[in-house]
Amino acid sequence: MDSNAIIAIAAAVAVAFSTIFPALGQGLTSKAAMESIARQPDAAKEIRSTLIISLALMEALTIYGLLIAFMLVAKIA
């Protein structure tokens, strides 16, 4: 295996891991927020705003993984 193939595999792994795990975290977080809103509807506004902020921070991890993959692919070209 040459170095270009290893870099390509590393880019694929970076995208895969940075997509799968934040997606699982977002699903669990959304589930917990919906359960919290169902238990306490009066606090829905605060829970929703906290949920949106936390989802945005988790999505940033995915963007960082994509950025690292672009940087790795740029080394091949």
PDB file of N, CA, C and O in Angstrom:
ATOM      1  N   MET A   1       0.842  -1.176   0.000  1.00  0.00           N
ATOM      2  CA  MET A   1       0.000   0.000   0.000  1.00  0.00           C
ATOM      3  C   MET A   1       0.891   1.244   0.000  1.00  0.00           C
ATOM      4  O   MET A   1       1.812   1.365   0.807  1.00  0.00           O
ATOM      5  N   ASP A   2       0.606   2.137  -0.894  1.00  0.00           N
ATOM      6  CA  ASP A   2       1.402   3.360  -0.917  1.00  0.00           C
ATOM      7  C   ASP A   2       0.788   4.416   0.007  1.00  0.00           C
ATOM      8  O   ASP A   2      -0.294   4.217   0.560  1.00  0.00           O
ATOM      9  N   SER A   3       1.476   5.514   0.162  1.00  0.00           N
ATOM     10  CA  SER A   3       1.034   6.530   1.121  1.00  0.00           C
ATOM     11  C   SER A   3      -0.260   7.206   0.691  1.00  0.00           C
ATOM     12  O   SER A   3      -1.040   7.628   1.545  1.00  0.00           O
ATOM     13  N   ASN A   4      -0.509   7.319  -0.612  1.00  0.00           N
ATOM     14  CA  ASN A   4      -1.761   7.939  -1.074  1.00  0.00           C
ATOM     15  C   ASN A   4      -2.970   7.109  -0.670  1.00  0.00           C
ATOM     16  O   ASN A   4      -4.010   7.659  -0.308  1.00  0.00           O
ATOM     17  N   ALA A   5      -2.841   5.795  -0.730  1.00  0.00           N
ATOM     18  CA  ALA A   5      -3.951   4.925  -0.338  1.00  0.00           C
ATOM     19  C   ALA A   5      -4.221   5.038   1.153  1.00  0.00           C
ATOM     20  O   ALA A   5      -5.377   5.047   1.575  1.00  0.00           O
ATOM     21  N   ILE A   6      -3.181   5.123   1.942  1.00  0.00           N
ATOM     22  CA  ILE A   6      -3.351   5.249   3.392  1.00  0.00           C
ATOM     23  C   ILE A   6      -4.006   6.583   3.736  1.00  0.00           C
ATOM     24  O   ILE A   6      -4.862   6.646   4.619  1.00  0.00           O
ATOM     25  N   ILE A   7      -3.611   7.642   3.048  1.00  0.00           N
ATOM     26  CA  ILE A   7      -4.227   8.949   3.281  1.00  0.00           C
ATOM     27  C   ILE A   7      -5.698   8.929   2.879  1.00  0.00           C
ATOM     28  O   ILE A   7      -6.532   9.517   3.567  1.00  0.00           O
ATOM     29  N   ALA A   8      -6.026   8.266   1.783  1.00  0.00           N
ATOM     30  CA  ALA A   8      -7.429   8.171   1.344  1.00  0.00           C
ATOM     31  C   ALA A   8      -8.269   7.388   2.356  1.00  0.00           C
ATOM     32  O   ALA A   8      -9.405   7.763   2.644  1.00  0.00           O
ATOM     33  N   ILE A   9      -7.717   6.316   2.885  1.00  0.00           N
ATOM     34  CA  ILE A   9      -8.426   5.538   3.906  1.00  0.00           C
ATOM     35  C   ILE A   9      -8.612   6.373   5.172  1.00  0.00           C
ATOM     36  O   ILE A   9      -9.672   6.331   5.796  1.00  0.00           O
ATOM     37  N   ALA A  10      -7.583   7.131   5.551  1.00  0.00           N
ATOM     38  CA  ALA A  10      -7.687   7.991   6.731  1.00  0.00           C
ATOM     39  C   ALA A  10      -8.767   9.050   6.538  1.00  0.00           C
ATOM     40  O   ALA A  10      -9.495   9.361   7.481  1.00  0.00           O
ATOM     41  N   ALA A  11      -8.886   9.608   5.339  1.00  0.00           N
ATOM     42  CA  ALA A  11      -9.929  10.598   5.061  1.00  0.00           C
ATOM     43  C   ALA A  11     -11.312   9.963   5.164  1.00  0.00           C
ATOM     44  O   ALA A  11     -12.237  10.571   5.704  1.00  0.00           O
ATOM     45  N   ALA A  12     -11.455   8.745   4.650  1.00  0.00           N
ATOM     46  CA  ALA A  12     -12.743   8.054   4.729  1.00  0.00           C
ATOM     47  C   ALA A  12     -13.118   7.746   6.169  1.00  0.00           C
ATOM     48  O   ALA A  12     -14.279   7.894   6.553  1.00  0.00           O
ATOM     49  N   VAL A  13     -12.153   7.320   6.965  1.00  0.00           N
ATOM     50  CA  VAL A  13     -12.414   7.022   8.372  1.00  0.00           C
ATOM     51  C   VAL A  13     -12.768   8.299   9.128  1.00  0.00           C
ATOM     52  O   VAL A  13     -13.646   8.282   9.991  1.00  0.00           O
ATOM     53  N   ALA A  14     -12.096   9.402   8.815  1.00  0.00           N
ATOM     54  CA  ALA A  14     -12.393  10.674   9.479  1.00  0.00           C
ATOM     55  C   ALA A  14     -13.827  11.109   9.209  1.00  0.00           C
ATOM     56  O   ALA A  14     -14.529  11.549  10.119  1.00  0.00           O
ATOM     57  N   VAL A  15     -14.256  10.987   7.969  1.00  0.00           N
ATOM     58  CA  VAL A  15     -15.632  11.367   7.635  1.00  0.00           C
ATOM     59  C   VAL A  15     -16.632  10.408   8.283  1.00  0.00           C
ATOM     60  O   VAL A  15     -17.663  10.841   8.799  1.00  0.00           O
ATOM     61  N   ALA A  16     -16.333   9.121   8.255  1.00  0.00           N
ATOM     62  CA  ALA A  16     -17.262   8.131   8.815  1.00  0.00           C
ATOM     63  C   ALA A  16     -17.457   8.332  10.314  1.00  0.00           C
ATOM     64  O   ALA A  16     -18.590   8.391  10.791  1.00  0.00           O
ATOM     65  N   PHE A  17     -16.371   8.435  11.046  1.00  0.00           N
ATOM     66  CA  PHE A  17     -16.484   8.580  12.494  1.00  0.00           C
ATOM     67  C   PHE A  17     -17.085   9.925  12.888  1.00  0.00           C
ATOM     68  O   PHE A  17     -17.872  10.005  13.832  1.00  0.00           O
ATOM     69  N   SER A  18     -16.714  10.977  12.165  1.00  0.00           N
ATOM     70  CA  SER A  18     -17.238  12.289  12.532  1.00  0.00           C
ATOM     71  C   SER A  18     -18.682  12.472  12.093  1.00  0.00           C
ATOM     72  O   SER A  18     -19.305  13.477  12.436  1.00  0.00           O
ATOM     73  N   THR A  19     -19.221  11.533  11.351  1.00  0.00           N
ATOM     74  CA  THR A  19     -20.624  11.587  10.971  1.00  0.00           C
ATOM     75  C   THR A  19     -21.472  10.658  11.831  1.00  0.00           C
ATOM     76  O   THR A  19     -22.558  11.035  12.272  1.00  0.00           O
ATOM     77  N   ILE A  20     -20.982   9.453  12.069  1.00  0.00           N
ATOM     78  CA  ILE A  20     -21.773   8.452  12.788  1.00  0.00           C
ATOM     79  C   ILE A  20     -21.988   8.827  14.250  1.00  0.00           C
ATOM     80  O   ILE A  20     -23.121   8.827  14.732  1.00  0.00           O
ATOM     81  N   PHE A  21     -20.915   9.143  14.950  1.00  0.00           N
ATOM     82  CA  PHE A  21     -21.033   9.346  16.388  1.00  0.00           C
ATOM     83  C   PHE A  21     -21.778  10.630  16.769  1.00  0.00           C
ATOM     84  O   PHE A  21     -22.586  10.590  17.697  1.00  0.00           O
ATOM     85  N   PRO A  22     -21.549  11.761  16.103  1.00  0.00           N
ATOM     86  CA  PRO A  22     -22.405  12.911  16.414  1.00  0.00           C
ATOM     87  C   PRO A  22     -23.877  12.668  16.066  1.00  0.00           C
ATOM     88  O   PRO A  22     -24.764  13.192  16.740  1.00  0.00           O
ATOM     89  N   ALA A  23     -24.145  11.878  15.021  1.00  0.00           N
ATOM     90  CA  ALA A  23     -25.536  11.574  14.672  1.00  0.00           C
ATOM     91  C   ALA A  23     -26.202  10.771  15.782  1.00  0.00           C
ATOM     92  O   ALA A  23     -27.357  11.019  16.128  1.00  0.00           O
ATOM     93  N   LEU A  24     -25.476   9.812  16.335  1.00  0.00           N
ATOM     94  CA  LEU A  24     -26.021   9.053  17.465  1.00  0.00           C
ATOM     95  C   LEU A  24     -26.259   9.963  18.668  1.00  0.00           C
ATOM     96  O   LEU A  24     -27.287   9.864  19.338  1.00  0.00           O
ATOM     97  N   GLY A  25     -25.309  10.840  18.933  1.00  0.00           N
ATOM     98  CA  GLY A  25     -25.457  11.777  20.039  1.00  0.00           C
ATOM     99  C   GLY A  25     -26.629  12.725  19.837  1.00  0.00           C
ATOM    100  O   GLY A  25     -27.348  13.037  20.786  1.00  0.00           O
ATOM    101  N   GLN A  26     -26.825  13.183  18.605  1.00  0.00           N
ATOM    102  CA  GLN A  26     -27.946  14.070  18.325  1.00  0.00           C
ATOM    103  C   GLN A  26     -29.276  13.349  18.513  1.00  0.00           C
ATOM    104  O   GLN A  26     -30.240  13.927  19.016  1.00  0.00           O
ATOM    105  N   GLY A  27     -29.320  12.102  18.111  1.00  0.00           N
ATOM    106  CA  GLY A  27     -30.548  11.335  18.297  1.00  0.00           C
ATOM    107  C   GLY A  27     -30.882  11.135  19.764  1.00  0.00           C
ATOM    108  O   GLY A  27     -32.033  11.296  20.171  1.00  0.00           O
ATOM    109  N   LEU A  28     -29.879  10.785  20.559  1.00  0.00           N
ATOM    110  CA  LEU A  28     -30.114  10.585  21.990  1.00  0.00           C
ATOM    111  C   LEU A  28     -30.481  11.901  22.682  1.00  0.00           C
ATOM    112  O   LEU A  28     -31.333  11.926  23.569  1.00  0.00           O
ATOM    113  N   THR A  29     -29.838  12.975  22.274  1.00  0.00           N
ATOM    114  CA  THR A  29     -30.142  14.272  22.864  1.00  0.00           C
ATOM    115  C   THR A  29     -31.563  14.721  22.521  1.00  0.00           C
ATOM    116  O   THR A  29     -32.284  15.231  23.377  1.00  0.00           O
ATOM    117  N   SER A  30     -31.951  14.528  21.277  1.00  0.00           N
ATOM    118  CA  SER A  30     -33.305  14.899  20.865  1.00  0.00           C
ATOM    119  C   SER A  30     -34.347  14.063  21.586  1.00  0.00           C
ATOM    120  O   SER A  30     -35.398  14.567  21.980  1.00  0.00           O
ATOM    121  N   LYS A  31     -34.048  12.785  21.753  1.00  0.00           N
ATOM    122  CA  LYS A  31     -34.970  11.899  22.475  1.00  0.00           C
ATOM    123  C   LYS A  31     -35.152  12.375  23.911  1.00  0.00           C
ATOM    124  O   LYS A  31     -36.274  12.441  24.415  1.00  0.00           O
ATOM    125  N   ALA A  32     -34.038  12.706  24.569  1.00  0.00           N
ATOM    126  CA  ALA A  32     -34.118  13.162  25.954  1.00  0.00           C
ATOM    127  C   ALA A  32     -34.860  14.497  26.057  1.00  0.00           C
ATOM    128  O   ALA A  32     -35.607  14.720  27.010  1.00  0.00           O
ATOM    129  N   ALA A  33     -34.658  15.381  25.083  1.00  0.00           N
ATOM    130  CA  ALA A  33     -35.348  16.671  25.104  1.00  0.00           C
ATOM    131  C   ALA A  33     -36.852  16.486  24.912  1.00  0.00           C
ATOM    132  O   ALA A  33     -37.651  17.141  25.581  1.00  0.00           O
ATOM    133  N   MET A  34     -37.232  15.600  24.003  1.00  0.00           N
ATOM    134  CA  MET A  34     -38.665  15.365  23.783  1.00  0.00           C
ATOM    135  C   MET A  34     -39.316  14.748  25.018  1.00  0.00           C
ATOM    136  O   MET A  34     -40.453  15.078  25.356  1.00  0.00           O
ATOM    137  N   GLU A  35     -38.592  13.849  25.690  1.00  0.00           N
ATOM    138  CA  GLU A  35     -39.124  13.270  26.924  1.00  0.00           C
ATOM    139  C   GLU A  35     -39.256  14.333  28.016  1.00  0.00           C
ATOM    140  O   GLU A  35     -40.211  14.320  28.792  1.00  0.00           O
ATOM    141  N   SER A  36     -38.298  15.244  28.069  1.00  0.00           N
ATOM    142  CA  SER A  36     -38.356  16.317  29.063  1.00  0.00           C
ATOM    143  C   SER A  36     -39.514  17.259  28.798  1.00  0.00           C
ATOM    144  O   SER A  36     -40.193  17.697  29.727  1.00  0.00           O
ATOM    145  N   ILE A  37     -39.739  17.571  27.527  1.00  0.00           N
ATOM    146  CA  ILE A  37     -40.859  18.446  27.179  1.00  0.00           C
ATOM    147  C   ILE A  37     -42.190  17.744  27.482  1.00  0.00           C
ATOM    148  O   ILE A  37     -43.150  18.392  27.897  1.00  0.00           O
ATOM    149  N   ALA A  38     -42.248  16.429  27.275  1.00  0.00           N
ATOM    150  CA  ALA A  38     -43.479  15.691  27.571  1.00  0.00           C
ATOM    151  C   ALA A  38     -43.764  15.675  29.072  1.00  0.00           C
ATOM    152  O   ALA A  38     -44.922  15.717  29.489  1.00  0.00           O
ATOM    153  N   ARG A  39     -42.706  15.614  29.881  1.00  0.00           N
ATOM    154  CA  ARG A  39     -42.896  15.596  31.334  1.00  0.00           C
ATOM    155  C   ARG A  39     -43.223  16.972  31.888  1.00  0.00           C
ATOM    156  O   ARG A  39     -44.014  17.102  32.822  1.00  0.00           O
ATOM    157  N   GLN A  40     -42.608  18.005  31.306  1.00  0.00           N
ATOM    158  CA  GLN A  40     -42.768  19.363  31.822  1.00  0.00           C
ATOM    159  C   GLN A  40     -43.001  20.335  30.667  1.00  0.00           C
ATOM    160  O   GLN A  40     -42.070  21.013  30.233  1.00  0.00           O
ATOM    161  N   PRO A  41     -44.215  20.409  30.174  1.00  0.00           N
ATOM    162  CA  PRO A  41     -44.503  21.261  29.010  1.00  0.00           C
ATOM    163  C   PRO A  41     -44.249  22.756  29.255  1.00  0.00           C
ATOM    164  O   PRO A  41     -44.013  23.505  28.307  1.00  0.00           O
ATOM    165  N   ASP A  42     -44.297  23.184  30.500  1.00  0.00           N
ATOM    166  CA  ASP A  42     -44.074  24.605  30.790  1.00  0.00           C
ATOM    167  C   ASP A  42     -42.644  25.040  30.486  1.00  0.00           C
ATOM    168  O   ASP A  42     -42.403  26.212  30.197  1.00  0.00           O
ATOM    169  N   ALA A  43     -41.710  24.124  30.546  1.00  0.00           N
ATOM    170  CA  ALA A  43     -40.295  24.450  30.310  1.00  0.00           C
ATOM    171  C   ALA A  43     -39.877  24.168  28.867  1.00  0.00           C
ATOM    172  O   ALA A  43     -38.683  24.082  28.577  1.00  0.00           O
ATOM    173  N   ALA A  44     -40.836  24.024  27.971  1.00  0.00           N
ATOM    174  CA  ALA A  44     -40.523  23.649  26.587  1.00  0.00           C
ATOM    175  C   ALA A  44     -39.638  24.673  25.896  1.00  0.00           C
ATOM    176  O   ALA A  44     -38.759  24.309  25.114  1.00  0.00           O
ATOM    177  N   LYS A  45     -39.861  25.944  26.174  1.00  0.00           N
ATOM    178  CA  LYS A  45     -39.090  26.988  25.497  1.00  0.00           C
ATOM    179  C   LYS A  45     -37.613  26.914  25.880  1.00  0.00           C
ATOM    180  O   LYS A  45     -36.744  27.001  25.013  1.00  0.00           O
ATOM    181  N   GLU A  46     -37.327  26.756  27.161  1.00  0.00           N
ATOM    182  CA  GLU A  46     -35.938  26.666  27.619  1.00  0.00           C
ATOM    183  C   GLU A  46     -35.271  25.383  27.130  1.00  0.00           C
ATOM    184  O   GLU A  46     -34.108  25.393  26.727  1.00  0.00           O
ATOM    185  N   ILE A  47     -36.013  24.287  27.168  1.00  0.00           N
ATOM    186  CA  ILE A  47     -35.458  23.001  26.722  1.00  0.00           C
ATOM    187  C   ILE A  47     -35.144  23.055  25.228  1.00  0.00           C
ATOM    188  O   ILE A  47     -34.106  22.561  24.787  1.00  0.00           O
ATOM    189  N   ARG A  48     -36.044  23.655  24.458  1.00  0.00           N
ATOM    190  CA  ARG A  48     -35.852  23.739  23.015  1.00  0.00           C
ATOM    191  C   ARG A  48     -34.628  24.581  22.658  1.00  0.00           C
ATOM    192  O   ARG A  48     -33.851  24.211  21.778  1.00  0.00           O
ATOM    193  N   SER A  49     -34.462  25.704  23.338  1.00  0.00           N
ATOM    194  CA  SER A  49     -33.305  26.551  23.022  1.00  0.00           C
ATOM    195  C   SER A  49     -32.002  25.866  23.410  1.00  0.00           C
ATOM    196  O   SER A  49     -31.012  25.964  22.685  1.00  0.00           O
ATOM    197  N   THR A  50     -31.991  25.181  24.533  1.00  0.00           N
ATOM    198  CA  THR A  50     -30.802  24.429  24.928  1.00  0.00           C
ATOM    199  C   THR A  50     -30.528  23.292  23.956  1.00  0.00           C
ATOM    200  O   THR A  50     -29.373  23.001  23.647  1.00  0.00           O
ATOM    201  N   LEU A  51     -31.575  22.653  23.477  1.00  0.00           N
ATOM    202  CA  LEU A  51     -31.430  21.566  22.511  1.00  0.00           C
ATOM    203  C   LEU A  51     -30.812  22.069  21.214  1.00  0.00           C
ATOM    204  O   LEU A  51     -29.921  21.423  20.663  1.00  0.00           O
ATOM    205  N   ILE A  52     -31.267  23.196  20.728  1.00  0.00           N
ATOM    206  CA  ILE A  52     -30.747  23.721  19.460  1.00  0.00           C
ATOM    207  C   ILE A  52     -29.277  24.073  19.585  1.00  0.00           C
ATOM    208  O   ILE A  52     -28.497  23.808  18.670  1.00  0.00           O
ATOM    209  N   ILE A  53     -28.886  24.668  20.705  1.00  0.00           N
ATOM    210  CA  ILE A  53     -27.477  25.013  20.914  1.00  0.00           C
ATOM    211  C   ILE A  53     -26.624  23.752  20.986  1.00  0.00           C
ATOM    212  O   ILE A  53     -25.554  23.689  20.381  1.00  0.00           O
ATOM    213  N   SER A  54     -27.090  22.757  21.717  1.00  0.00           N
ATOM    214  CA  SER A  54     -26.296  21.529  21.841  1.00  0.00           C
ATOM    215  C   SER A  54     -26.213  20.777  20.512  1.00  0.00           C
ATOM    216  O   SER A  54     -25.174  20.190  20.209  1.00  0.00           O
ATOM    217  N   LEU A  55     -27.277  20.783  19.717  1.00  0.00           N
ATOM    218  CA  LEU A  55     -27.227  20.142  18.404  1.00  0.00           C
ATOM    219  C   LEU A  55     -26.251  20.863  17.475  1.00  0.00           C
ATOM    220  O   LEU A  55     -25.551  20.225  16.689  1.00  0.00           O
ATOM    221  N   ALA A  56     -26.209  22.175  17.567  1.00  0.00           N
ATOM    222  CA  ALA A  56     -25.270  22.935  16.740  1.00  0.00           C
ATOM    223  C   ALA A  56     -23.831  22.614  17.120  1.00  0.00           C
ATOM    224  O   ALA A  56     -22.972  22.498  16.246  1.00  0.00           O
ATOM    225  N   LEU A  57     -23.562  22.471  18.399  1.00  0.00           N
ATOM    226  CA  LEU A  57     -22.205  22.130  18.828  1.00  0.00           C
ATOM    227  C   LEU A  57     -21.818  20.725  18.380  1.00  0.00           C
ATOM    228  O   LEU A  57     -20.667  20.484  18.017  1.00  0.00           O
ATOM    229  N   MET A  58     -22.768  19.803  18.404  1.00  0.00           N
ATOM    230  CA  MET A  58     -22.470  18.451  17.921  1.00  0.00           C
ATOM    231  C   MET A  58     -22.251  18.445  16.413  1.00  0.00           C
ATOM    232  O   MET A  58     -21.412  17.700  15.906  1.00  0.00           O
ATOM    233  N   GLU A  59     -22.991  19.261  15.710  1.00  0.00           N
ATOM    234  CA  GLU A  59     -22.832  19.331  14.259  1.00  0.00           C
ATOM    235  C   GLU A  59     -21.471  19.919  13.886  1.00  0.00           C
ATOM    236  O   GLU A  59     -20.923  19.613  12.827  1.00  0.00           O
ATOM    237  N   ALA A  60     -20.937  20.756  14.756  1.00  0.00           N
ATOM    238  CA  ALA A  60     -19.611  21.320  14.504  1.00  0.00           C
ATOM    239  C   ALA A  60     -18.562  20.210  14.454  1.00  0.00           C
ATOM    240  O   ALA A  60     -17.593  20.321  13.703  1.00  0.00           O
ATOM    241  N   LEU A  61     -18.732  19.158  15.226  1.00  0.00           N
ATOM    242  CA  LEU A  61     -17.796  18.033  15.183  1.00  0.00           C
ATOM    243  C   LEU A  61     -17.790  17.384  13.808  1.00  0.00           C
ATOM    244  O   LEU A  61     -16.736  16.991  13.309  1.00  0.00           O
ATOM    245  N   THR A  62     -18.950  17.272  13.201  1.00  0.00           N
ATOM    246  CA  THR A  62     -19.039  16.706  11.865  1.00  0.00           C
ATOM    247  C   THR A  62     -18.323  17.595  10.851  1.00  0.00           C
ATOM    248  O   THR A  62     -17.632  17.102   9.959  1.00  0.00           O
ATOM    249  N   ILE A  63     -18.493  18.882  10.993  1.00  0.00           N
ATOM    250  CA  ILE A  63     -17.835  19.808  10.070  1.00  0.00           C
ATOM    251  C   ILE A  63     -16.322  19.741  10.237  1.00  0.00           C
ATOM    252  O   ILE A  63     -15.589  19.817   9.251  1.00  0.00           O
ATOM    253  N   TYR A  64     -15.846  19.601  11.469  1.00  0.00           N
ATOM    254  CA  TYR A  64     -14.404  19.466  11.698  1.00  0.00           C
ATOM    255  C   TYR A  64     -13.860  18.197  11.046  1.00  0.00           C
ATOM    256  O   TYR A  64     -12.778  18.221  10.459  1.00  0.00           O
ATOM    257  N   GLY A  65     -14.590  17.100  11.141  1.00  0.00           N
ATOM    258  CA  GLY A  65     -14.165  15.860  10.496  1.00  0.00           C
ATOM    259  C   GLY A  65     -14.107  15.996   8.990  1.00  0.00           C
ATOM    260  O   GLY A  65     -13.190  15.480   8.352  1.00  0.00           O
ATOM    261  N   LEU A  66     -15.076  16.686   8.416  1.00  0.00           N
ATOM    262  CA  LEU A  66     -15.074  16.924   6.979  1.00  0.00           C
ATOM    263  C   LEU A  66     -13.902  17.814   6.584  1.00  0.00           C
ATOM    264  O   LEU A  66     -13.284  17.598   5.541  1.00  0.00           O
ATOM    265  N   LEU A  67     -13.594  18.802   7.399  1.00  0.00           N
ATOM    266  CA  LEU A  67     -12.449  19.674   7.135  1.00  0.00           C
ATOM    267  C   LEU A  67     -11.144  18.890   7.159  1.00  0.00           C
ATOM    268  O   LEU A  67     -10.280  19.092   6.306  1.00  0.00           O
ATOM    269  N   ILE A  68     -11.000  18.008   8.120  1.00  0.00           N
ATOM    270  CA  ILE A  68      -9.783  17.180   8.192  1.00  0.00           C
ATOM    271  C   ILE A  68      -9.705  16.265   6.974  1.00  0.00           C
ATOM    272  O   ILE A  68      -8.618  16.059   6.433  1.00  0.00           O
ATOM    273  N   ALA A  69     -10.828  15.714   6.534  1.00  0.00           N
ATOM    274  CA  ALA A  69     -10.820  14.865   5.348  1.00  0.00           C
ATOM    275  C   ALA A  69     -10.406  15.657   4.116  1.00  0.00           C
ATOM    276  O   ALA A  69      -9.645  15.159   3.286  1.00  0.00           O
ATOM    277  N   PHE A  70     -10.902  16.890   3.989  1.00  0.00           N
ATOM    278  CA  PHE A  70     -10.477  17.729   2.855  1.00  0.00           C
ATOM    279  C   PHE A  70      -8.985  18.002   2.905  1.00  0.00           C
ATOM    280  O   PHE A  70      -8.315  17.997   1.872  1.00  0.00           O
ATOM    281  N   MET A  71      -8.463  18.240   4.094  1.00  0.00           N
ATOM    282  CA  MET A  71      -7.033  18.508   4.223  1.00  0.00           C
ATOM    283  C   MET A  71      -6.209  17.280   3.845  1.00  0.00           C
ATOM    284  O   MET A  71      -5.151  17.401   3.227  1.00  0.00           O
ATOM    285  N   LEU A  72      -6.696  16.099   4.218  1.00  0.00           N
ATOM    286  CA  LEU A  72      -5.985  14.866   3.874  1.00  0.00           C
ATOM    287  C   LEU A  72      -6.040  14.612   2.370  1.00  0.00           C
ATOM    288  O   LEU A  72      -5.039  14.216   1.773  1.00  0.00           O
ATOM    289  N   VAL A  73      -7.192  14.835   1.758  1.00  0.00           N
ATOM    290  CA  VAL A  73      -7.310  14.620   0.321  1.00  0.00           C
ATOM    291  C   VAL A  73      -6.456  15.621  -0.447  1.00  0.00           C
ATOM    292  O   VAL A  73      -5.945  15.295  -1.518  1.00  0.00           O
ATOM    293  N   ALA A  74      -6.294  16.823   0.074  1.00  0.00           N
ATOM    294  CA  ALA A  74      -5.470  17.820  -0.585  1.00  0.00           C
ATOM    295  C   ALA A  74      -3.994  17.395  -0.610  1.00  0.00           C
ATOM    296  O   ALA A  74      -3.234  17.825  -1.478  1.00  0.00           O
ATOM    297  N   LYS A  75      -3.599  16.554   0.340  1.00  0.00           N
ATOM    298  CA  LYS A  75      -2.218  16.049   0.339  1.00  0.00           C
ATOM    299  C   LYS A  75      -1.977  15.074  -0.807  1.00  0.00           C
ATOM    300  O   LYS A  75      -0.853  14.947  -1.291  1.00  0.00           O
ATOM    301  N   ILE A  76      -3.039  14.382  -1.243  1.00  0.00           N
ATOM    302  CA  ILE A  76      -2.900  13.398  -2.323  1.00  0.00           C
ATOM    303  C   ILE A  76      -2.732  14.113  -3.658  1.00  0.00           C
ATOM    304  O   ILE A  76      -1.879  13.735  -4.461  1.00  0.00           O
ATOM    305  N   ALA A  77      -3.531  15.132  -3.898  1.00  0.00           N
ATOM    306  CA  ALA A  77      -3.532  15.812  -5.202  1.00  0.00           C
ATOM    307  C   ALA A  77      -2.302  16.646  -5.425  1.00  0.00           C
ATOM    308  O   ALA A  77      -2.164  17.274  -6.474  1.00  0.00           O
TER     309      ALA A  77
END
